[in-house]
Amino acid sequence: MSRLIETIDLNSDLGEGFGRWELGDDEALLAIVTSANVACGFHAGDPTIMRRTCETAVARGVEIGAQVGYRDLAGFGRRFIEVPPEDLADEIIYQIGALDAFARLAGGRVGYVKPHGALYNAIVHHEVQAAAVVAAVRAYDPGLPVLGLPGSAWLRIAEAAGLTPIAEFFADRAYTPEGTLVPRGLPGAVLHDPEAVARRCLRLVQGEPVEAVDGTPLRVRAASICVHGDSPNPVPMARRVRETLAEAGCRVAPFVSHVRNG
């Protein structure tokens, strides 16, 4: 019989507006999630949004993560860019530092790093860019855990470099039989039903396989579950996931606290 995961983190991408453009209900999600992946200004997020998101996260006891990405406001960071590794590393450091300034002003600090969008997907296999992001995190603070896809080059290289890798599961995204994310442009890539999403998260914490887009059973081990802030119905979806896990006896808490406490 599979063993229930006793504690798991619930994260969401937040602070993804820019200027007068707003995206998602950050206020509501910050009352549900335990970790906030905050946009750092390259794919979304401006200084005012970054500061406000950090202040709310600290007030709610939510861990702040730097969601770093390509310099691509127009494409929302969802287009691959061939960046020289030295430049990519510097851009990652720049983003972490910018968010960390606002986090510290709010009485907190950046507690982990998670790549966004096309960068996240690229460094599943792109070892040069993965190594560049790892080098950036190590240069800024080697104590920062890094969040990513199980089995990715990113987490493998990070662990080899002495960083703490944290595997995550996407509640609202479909998976290929190989365990990667179905590209957003394909049918069925984004899941919409809060109840169905909650049931697959329950299977995850119960140690049961979840279905890939073609029905293939996948066994995924993860310490954090992501509900995207720009997905359909993100607030009821995140709330239903948290309620379902709590009803099953799984405690929802930040993974950063566990890492800090050893």
PELIN-V650993 format. One record per helix or strand of 2 or more residues. SS is the DSSP state (alpha for helix, beta for strand). FROM is the first residue (numbers start at 1). LEN is the number of residues. If there is no record, write none. Layout:
# PELIN-V650993
SS,FROM,LEN  SS,FROM,LEN
This chain:
# PELIN-V650993
beta,7,8  alpha,26,4  beta,35,5  alpha,47,14  beta,63,6  alpha,85,21  beta,110,6  alpha,117,6  alpha,127,15  beta,145,5  alpha,153,8  beta,165,6  alpha,194,12  beta,210,2  beta,217,2  beta,224,3  alpha,234,14  beta,251,2  alpha,255,6
